[in-house]
Amino acid sequence: STVMVLRNMVDPRDIDDDLEGEVTEECGKFGAVNRVIIYQEKQGEEEDAEIIVKIFVEFSMSSETQKAIQALNGRWFAGRKVVAEVYDQERFDNSDLSA
């Protein structure tokens, strides 16, 4: 897979116009970034349901994805411990960001 998902990197309240650019720049250290998707996932139907932010980064090669995961998984960002892992290519290509 050429896709990495970053979990627990930001709180929904911390999303701003700069975030996508910051992620693209940081991940650009590991390879060519094709696109970044910032996805907010509501954890239920209730109005006050928790929202989890997942950041998807698509690289041009899977080797770049692996390099980025090794560097970013377990790293602290703004007081939060980031989880970086491979994301299923087929799901991503079908715009399924739910996994």
Order of alpha helices (4+ residues) and beta strands (2+ residues): beta-alpha-beta-beta-alpha-beta-beta-beta-alpha
